Amino acid sequence: MANRQNQQASGLCSTEKEAPPLPQMRAGIALGSNLGDRLLCLTTARARVFVLTGATPPFLSSGIYESEPVECETSAGKFLNAVIEIGYSGCSRQLLAELKEIEEVLGRPPQHERNRSRTIDLDLLYHEAETFNEPGLQLPHPRLHLRGFVLHPLAEIRPNLILPGQTKTVRELTAELAPSASVVRSARQW
């Protein structure tokens, strides 16, 4: 019993049927798209995340930002980016697997090459105060604090959030970014 509780507390999914559900924890998810109808990809992905089993309100959603591609192929088009936050009562691995399924449904192949143009990109940024550093799951997202296209939208919905491993709020991290014209708010509502 204690082992099952430790697994649940650490985000490991238990396969035992009698395991109680995890308590709701807040999860931040970054959305990005630079292929096809970018806005449609973002809105469809957001709608699918909001109806996941285990997803609970309140649902928070930033405005949309347009940004230059970072470390992509030279011909890559601009991205639309946003950040959402949901309550989630499952484990981190389960949420990540569900996000990958949404990516596939929206046209992103499962073995998509890293830093290439894509119809949709869903990154699990954080799941409450959980920390992971293993292949396939790193929480909080390892480059979150360096990316303006993530920090600007996240600062809209959670400016006072202090991520695990950080001592500064999201607002403070955003203020420390080098000034850049490469991340511009494109829409407040979507």
Secondary structure, DSSP 8 states (H G I E B T S, - for coil): -HHHHHHHHTT-----TT------EEEEEEEEE-SSSHHHHHHHHHHHHHTSTTEEEEEEE--EEEE--SS--TT---EEEEEEEEEE-S-HHHHHHHHHHHHHHTT--TT--TTS--S-EEEEEEETT--EEETTEEES-TTGGG-HHHHHHHHHH-TT---TT-SS-HHHHHHHS---SSEEEEES--
